[in-house]
Structure formats: structure tokens, C-alpha cells
Amino acid sequence: MTTYQDDIDAIQALKEQHGPGWESVNPEYVARMRAQNRFRTGLDIAQYTADIMRRDMAEYDADSSAYTQSLGVWHGFIGQQKLISIKKHLKSTNKRYLYLSGWMVAALRSEFGPLPDQSMHEKTAVPALIEELYTFLRQADARELDLLFTQLDEARRAGDETAVEFIQSQIDNHETHVVPIIADIDAGFGNPEATYLLAKKMIEAGACAIQIENQVSDEKQCGHQDGKVTVPHEDFLAKINAVRYAFLELGIDNGIIVARTDSLGAGLTQKLAVSSRPGDLGDQYNAFLDVEEISEAELSDGDVVIRRDGRLLRPKRLASNLYQFRPGTGEDRVVLDCITSLQNGADLLWIETEKPHVEQIAGMVDRIREVVPDAKLVYNNSPSFNWTLNFRQQAYDQLAAEGTDVSAYDRGDLMSVEYDDTELARLADEKIRTFQRDGSARAGIFHHLITLPTYHTAALSTDSLAKGYFGDEGMLAYVAGVQRREIREGIATVKHQNMAGSDIGDNHKEYFAGDAALKAGGKDNTMNQFS
């Protein structure tokens, strides 16, 4: 027996129990609607996807080639189409997730209009996008199953028992489009209570993994911009704890917390850490400060000083009332951040770097793993990196180290198109192609994501269409560049009425009204041109 058949039998029994009043209820139709509505609540999704991520994390620990991936999306439709494409081309959603980027929420989903990535957007926009994404993914399930149900009915009418058996097996073994979402909560949008309340909303919407960073909430900056300000460890750990409490309160006991450190590029702190004894966590944080030794006689009104080993140390305070760290301490601070986060409830790490360099990442992870052997990263394959330039420079350095003559290349101008068909460019592109595989094998990267790729693809495709349509190509720009490709490449959106649920609605009309149903999908529907 299968769930589908079990539901048919259960509804049949219920129908018989209720007698003639339920005569019009078709048990198989109910079973179909239940199959199309597998996840009843966001918490059902959060638990289902948390189980997936925990399984994937264990598989990665056993085999580093079993890493996971995602693309950042900013609308439910974009996420839906991504998963439909994955199923079409790769046949399975296994180890493919979605990423919800705070940058894209700020830039694309705020009622204020486009905003910088500084946590100025409405915090409710984050759980709203999670709910929207899962609404579209569940609709993709309903649509795909609806097509299978239609095929099953046609095979039954044709008396093709082989086809009936095959389609039934596809229904019974249907793989959902619902996958884990790693959701960005920025720096927590306030104090730990605010973080806890927002985390609850995100989990209730379906999030199984929440990423939080160690920047100051009210001074939060994009990870690839200057002016980042971190908080003492105790402040950050309180927010990690707040997220864990949110998971536990809602019954998602295996929810995942991704602790992000921006310390590699953050040279400032808003406040000094509290220290009660030498060598404690607060003392270690303060030890990274840029200080000058002074005597008691040199103290001025309003000075803040630290006493260490009998010496008076005055941290360098900026006009903004922020304190700066010593240059060159970034990697040491990252390592301490990561170890501390893992020892205090985080499950995965995120190290925001200034370039994609496997050995740089691995150097930090090696040190972290000396203390926490199974430490794993979520890594941002960021569009903020100039990937071509970075990897051509890495290829240049490698060739030079190997003794290859690189005099034909200008290392400062390697983006030039004149280098596109060279040994150096081919070596760089191969490094880019294998970056995720190499990073997972060498640097402990469990999950690779691109934060905002669909922001760029939407702009690029729209530019291409606008250029042709409003230029000399006219309608041919759309037909040749979009519709013809949709037809030939099997893109589901070519039948946009079906994609939007028209056929599902027709079937429901038939369930509810039988032969009296007024259906949209008859012979005059122009979508039939794409059959």
C-alpha cells in the first residue's frame, strides 16, 4: 500500500460512515488534494528540512565531496523556477537548497524601495519572503502532481495498464520541490529579545537554518563594504542562544544556526568587552584592540583605560566613539569567533572573506579544527568578488612560482579580453570551475551559495530583451530570445497559464461541480499551441 492508496481507502471509509450526504465526494480526488498539500504548516516544513540538513551534514563529515549548494532568490517565483529547473536537468533536488539574502530583501523587498544592506528594511519582510518561497515551492508540487494525475486518468481511459503502473509509481515516489532555506537574519535586528521574536517568525514560516552575524545591529554593513563594527563575544552568543530558544520553543529541536563572523574585514568595535579575570573571553577580545600605554599622570578626563599586567592601556577611540583593532589581527579574531560560536550552540560557520581563495580559507579552518574537529563552513561565493580577476591573478602567481614565463601578462590588467584565449585564462577558469569541489575538500566548506545571483540574472536577461525589443529586432527579440528557447528547452513557463495554476483550478472545478464545471482549458485555449 502507498500513502496515496491509504488516503483513498480512508476517505472511502469516511464517506461510507457519513452516508448519502457525502455521495458526491470522490475519495481519489481527496487523496490527490492531500498529496498536493503535503506540508500543512511552516513548522512541518522547518522540521522536514532540518532533518534533511542534519542528514547532509553527517554525510559531508563522512565524505567531503558530498557538499551542498544554493542560489540566493528574492521572490517565490524565482525560487520555484530554480527548483523546477534542478529537477528537470539533474533529476533530483538532493543537496540543493535555497538561500534567502538579507541584501536582496533590502534591495528588492522593502516598502521603502531599494535600500543598502544595513538592516534598514522591515524585519517582517524576511519571514514574509520565507513564507512566499514555500508557497511557490508547494505550488510547484501541486502542479507537477496535477500533470501526473491527468496522465494517470488518460492512461486509464486508454486501458494502458503498463502506463498506469508507471505513472502510479511516479506519484507514489514524487520528490517534493520543498528544500531547506538558509535564511539571513542579519545581525538580529536589535537586542536578543528582538532576535528571538524574529527568529520565531522565520521558523514558523518554514526556516530550518538561520544565519546570524557578529556585527552591531544599528551599524550593520554589507559584508563586502567598509565600516563594519563587531560586537564582543558575549553579546553575539546571547543572540545565538536566542535563536536556539526560538527553535526549541517551536519544537524544531534540530534547527541549524549558522554563525557568521565579519571580523576578517571589520576593524572596529562599538564597545569593550566585560572581563572578570585575565584570559577570559572578554580579555581575549580586548587584547586585539589598538592601544597605547600611558601613565596615570597622562590620564585625561573622559579617558577609557584597560589595566593589563600592571600597565595602563588606552584603547584608540575614534570621533565616532568606536574603538579600532590592531591591523593584522583579522584572522586571529576570526578563529576565536568561530571556535567560540561552535562551543556555544552554533552548528555551522560563515567566514566572510575579501576574496575567494581556498588556501586562505583553509588556513583559518585548519586552526579552528584543531579545537573543533568537525567544524564546517557555509561559504559565500559572492558576486562582490571579481572572480575572473581574482583567479587570473592566482593563476599568474602559480605559473610564476612554477617557473613559467609570465612576461606576456600584465598582472594588474588581467581582466583584459586579450587574455581570454590564453593558457593563464584557461587555468583560471578551471580553478573557478573546481572552486567549490576544492574548497569543500580542503577548507571544510559544507555549503556553497551565491548570495544574489538572480538579482544579476534578472538584470542581464531584461537588458538583453530591452535592447532588442526597443531596437531594430522588435518582436523577434522576444520570440527568438525568449519564447522559442522556452519551447525548445522545455521551460515550464512557456505555458504560463498552467504555471499559474489554471489547470489545477480546472480540475478542482470538476471535483466540485462535475459535468457542470466551466473550465478554461478547452479547445479555444491558446496554450494548446504549446502542446
N, C-alpha and C positions, 0 to 999 in steps of 0.2 A: 504494500500500500504506500501511497505518497501523500504528502500534505494536501495536494490538490484533490485527490480522491477522498481523503479523510474528510475534508470540508464538504464535499458533495454529499457524502453519506450522513454527516452530522446535520446538515441543513435539511436533508430529506426526512430524517427522523423528527426534527423540529417542526417541519411542515406538517407531517402526519399528526403530530401532537396537537397542533393548533387547528386542524380540521379545515373545512371548506373556505374559511376566511383567507387562508393563505394559498388558495388554489393557483393563483396567478404567479406565485413565486417559483422561479426556476432554480433549483439548487446549484446547478452548474454555473449559472450566471453569478450567483452569490460567491461561489468558490473563486471565480475569475476576479471579481472585485476585491476579494480578500487578498488574492495573490498580488494584485496591483497596488495594494495598500499594506505592504508587509510591515512597514515601520509606522506605528501608531503615534509615537511622540518623539520629540527630540532626545529625550533621555534614552529611549530604545536605540536610537542611532548612536548616541555617545557611548553606550555600553558595547554595542556591536563593533564599533570602530576602535574603541580602546582595546578590545580583545585582539583585533587584527594587528594593531601596532605592537602590542606586547609580544605576540607571536613573531612578528617580523624582527623585533629587536633581539629576541632569542636566536632566531635563525642567522642574523648578522653576526652575533657573538660566535657562532659556530663556523661561519663561513663569510668572510668579508666581501666576497663577490655578490652576496645577497643584499645589496644595498637597496634603498628605496628612493623614489623621486617624486617631485611635484612641480607644477607650474602655478604661479600666482594668478588669481582670477578676481575680477571686480564686479561681476554680475552673474546671476544664476544661469542665464542662457550660455554665457561663455564657459562656465564650469560644466554645464550639461554637454555642450558640443565637444569639449575636451574628452570627457569620458566616453561619449559615443564613438569618437574617433579612435580612442585607445582600444575599445572593444572590436571595432571594425578592422583595424590594422594589426593589432597584437593579440587579439582573441581573448584577452584576459585583463582585468584590472589589478591583478596581483602585484603588490608593492608599488602601486601608483596612487598617489594621494592628491589632495588639493591644498594650496596654501592661500591663506587669507592675509593679505598685506595691509598693514596699517597705513603705509604710504599711499596705496591705491584707494583706501577708504577716504583718506584726507583729500586726495587729489580729485576723486571722481564721485564720491557718495555723500558729501556734506551738503547740507541745506544752505551753507554759506557760499557754495561754489568752490572752485579749486582752491585748496589750501596747501601750505607747506607741511612737511611731515614733522609736526611739532605738537601733536596731541591736542589740536585746537578744534577738531571735529567733534560732533556729538558722540558721546560714548555709546549711545544706544544704536548708532549706525553699525557697530561691529556685530552684536548678536543679530540684528536685523538682516545683515548680509549672510550670516551663517544659516539662518532660517530660510532665506531666499535660495541659497545654493542647494540646500537639501530638498526644498520644494521642487526645484527644477530636476534634480537627480531622481527623485521619486517619480516625477512625471515621465522621465526617460524610461524608467522601469515599466510604467503603465503603458506607454506607447509601444515598447518592444513586445511586451506580453500580449497587447491587443492585436498586434500583427500576427503573432503565433496563434492566438485563438481564432482569428479569421482563417488562417491557413488550415487549422485543425477542422473547422467546420467545412471548408471546401473539400478537404481530403475525405471526410466522412460522406459528404454528398456524392463524391465520385466513387465511393466504395473502395478506396485505395488503402487497404489495411497496413501496408508497409509504411506509407507516408504518415498515417495516423499514429503508428507506433513511434516513428522517428520524431514527429512534432511533439507528441506527448512527452517524450524523454527530454526534449529541449525545454518544455515548460517545467517539468519536474526538477531540472538541473539549472534553471535560469540563474545567471550570475548578476547580481544587482549592480547598478551604477553607483550606489552609495559607498563611498570610500572615506577614509579618515581625512579630516581637515585639521591642519596645524594652524591655529588662529592667533593672530598678533594682538596682544593686549597692551602694546607699547610699554610704558613704564608704570602701568597700573592705574592711570587717571586719578591720582590723588593719594590719600593715605591708605593703609592696609584695609580699612573697612570699605573704602571705595573700590579697591581692587577685588575684595571678596564679593561685593554685590554685583560688580560687572562680570566677574568670573562665573557666578551662578547663572546669570542671564545667558552667557555664552554656552555653558554646558547644557542648560535647558533647551537651547536652540539646536544642540547636537554636537558641539565641540568636544572631542575626546583629548585634544592636546592643546595646551595654552602656552604660548611663548611670551616671556616677560623679560625686560631688560633692566640693567642696573643703572640707568640714567635717572636724574632728578625729574620728577613728573612735570614740574612747572617750567623746566628749562630744557625739556626733551628736544633733541635734534635728530634728523635723519642720520643713520649710522655712517653715511659716506660724506657727511659735511663736518665742518669745523665747529668749535664751540661746544663740544659735548662735555657734560658735567656728570660725574658718577656720584653715587651715594655710598656711605660706609656699609660694610657687610651686614651689620645687624639690621639696618633699615631694609636692605634688599631681602634678607632672609625672612623678615616679618611678612613681606608680600608673597614670597614663595609659600610660606605657611598659610597665608590667607587663601591662596588658590587651592592648596591641598584640603583645607577645611571645606571649601566650596564643593570640591569633588566628593568628599566623604559625606557631607550632609545630603547630597543628592543621590547617594548610593553608587556612584561610579568609583569604586574603591581602587581601581587600577588606572585611573586617569593619568595622563602624562603631562609633566611640567618640563618645559624647555627653558633653561636659564641662559639668557644671553648676556655676554659681557661686551661692553664697548670700550673697555679700558685700553685696548691697543691704540686707539685713536683719541681717547679722552685724556686731556692733560689737566683737568680741573676738578675740584670737588667743592660742594657748597658748604660743607661743614666738616669739622674734625670729628673723628670717631671717639666714642667714650672708651676709656681704657682704665681697668681697675688693677692691673698688675702687668709687669714687664713681660713682653712676648705674647700677650693675648691678642685676639683678633683685631681689636681696636688699635693696639700698639703697632701691630704689623701694618695696618692701613696707614697710620700716621707716619710710619717710618719712610714711606715713599714721598713724603712732602718735601718740597724745595724749601729749605730752612737756612737761617744764618744764626750762628752762635753769638750771643750777646751777654754782657754782664748785667748785673742788677742795676748798676748805675746808668746803663744805656736804655733802660725801660722807659717808654713814653706812655702818656695817658692813652687808654684805649687799646694798648697792645695785647695781643693774644700770644701766650708763650707755652711751650711744652718743656717739661723738665725730663731729661733722659740722662742716666748715668752721671748725675750730678751737674749736668750742663743745662743752661737755659737756651732753648732754641726757639727763634721767632719764625713761624711759617710766613712765606711771602704771600701777602694778601693784595689782590688786585683792587682797582677802583670799583669794580662790580661787587666787592665783598666776597669774591670767590678766592679759593686757595689753589695754588698750582703744584703739580707734582714735578719731581725732578725729571728732566729729559732722559730718555733711555730706559725708563722703568716700566714701560708698557707691557712687555711680555711677562715680566715677573708679576705684575699686577693681574694680568690675565690668568696666569697659572694659579695664583692664590684665589682669585674669584671662582674659578671653575672647581677647584678642589673643595672649597668651602660650600659652594652651592650643592654639589653632589653629596657632600656629607650632611646636608641639612634639607633633604627632601626633593631635590631636583632629580629628574630622570635622564635628561639629555642636555647637552651643552650647545651653545651657539657662540662662536667666536667671530666677531665682525672684524674682518681684515681690510687692509687698504689695497690689496692685490690678490689675484688667485695664484698662489704659489704653494705647491704641495709640500715642499720641504719646510717652508716657513710654518705652515700649519702643523706639520708632523713634529717639528721641534718643540712646540708647546704641548702637543698631545702626549708626546713621549714623557715629558716631565709630569703631566697630570696622571698618566697611567702608572707612574712609579708609586703613587699613593692610592689611586682608584683604578685597578687594572682593566675594568670593563667600561671605562669612560668612552662615550660615543658622542659624535657631533651631528647637529643639523647645520648644514653649511649653505650660505647664500652665494649661489653662482650669479652674482649681481650684474645687472645691466649698467650699473655705475662704473664697472671696470671696463676699460678699453681692452677687450680680450685679444684682439689682433695685435695691438702694440705690445701688450704685456708678454704675450707668448713669442712674438718675434724677437723681443729683447732676450727672453730666456733662451731661445734657440741660438741667437747670436752668441750669448755668453757660453753656451755649451760647445758650439763649434770652435770658438776661440780657445776654450780650455782644452779641447781635443787636438789643437794644433792646426786646425783648418784655416786657410787664408780667408779672412773676412774683410779684406780691404775694399772689396767691391760694394760693401754696405755702409750706409751712414746710420749708426745706431740711434741717432736722435731723430731720424726721419723714416723709420721702418714701416710706417703706415702707407707710404707711397705706393701707388698702383704699379710702379715699375718693378717692384719686388714680388708681385703676386705669383709669377711663374718661375720662382727660384727654389733652389734646394732649401734655403732658410725658411721660406714661406711654407713649403710642404712639411718641413719638420715641425714648424709652429702649429700648423693646422692639425697634425697628427697628435701633438700634445694636447690641443684643445679637445679633440675627439675623445681621447682617453682620460681626460682630466678626472671625470667622475669615478671611473674604474680605478685609476691610480690613487686618487685621494682616499677612496674607501679602503684600499688595500694598505696604504702606507700611513694615512693620517687619521684613521678612526672615524671617517665620515659615514654615518649610518644613513643619513638622508640628505639628498641633494635637491635644492629647489632654486628656481629663478623667481625672484620676488615679484617682478612686474613685467613679464614678457608680453602678456596680452594687451597691456597698455600700448606697447610699441607695435605689436602686430596690427591692432585696430587702426593706429595712425598710418602705418605703412600701406595697408590694403585700401584704406579710404583715400589716401593720397594718389594711389595708382588709378583708382576708379575716377576720382575727380579730374585728374589730369586728362584722361582720355575722353570722358563723357562731355565735359565742358569745352573740350578742344575739338580737333578735327574728326575724331573717331565717333563721336555721338553715341548712339545706342549700341554700336558694335563694341564699345568699351565694356559695357555691361554684359552683353551676350557672349562675347568671346572670352572676356576676362573673368566672368563670374558664372553665368548660368551654364554655358557649355561645359565648363570644367566641373561644375556641380553634377551635371548629368553623367559625364564620363568617368568621374572619380567616385561616384556613388555617395555624394554628400547628402545627408538626410534632409537638409533644409531646402533642397530643390522642391520638395513637396511641403511647402511651408504651412499649408492648412493642416496637413497631417501632423506636422511637428508641433503645432499649437493645440492639438487635441481634438480636431474636428471629427476624426473617425471614431475616437473614443466616445465622443458625445453622441454620434450616430448610433453606436452600439448600445449605449445607455438608453437612448430613446426607445430602441427596440425592446430592451429589457422591460422598460416601464410601461410602454403603450402597445407593444406587439405590432400587428399589421397597420395600426393607425398612426405609427410614428412618421413624422415628416422629417426625412433625412436629407442631409446636404450633399452626400456623396454619390448622387445618381449620375446618369449618363451625361448630363449637361455640366457637370463639374469640370472646369478646365484643368484641374490637377490630373485628370485622366490622360492628358497629353504626355505625362511623365511616367506612365505605367511601364 
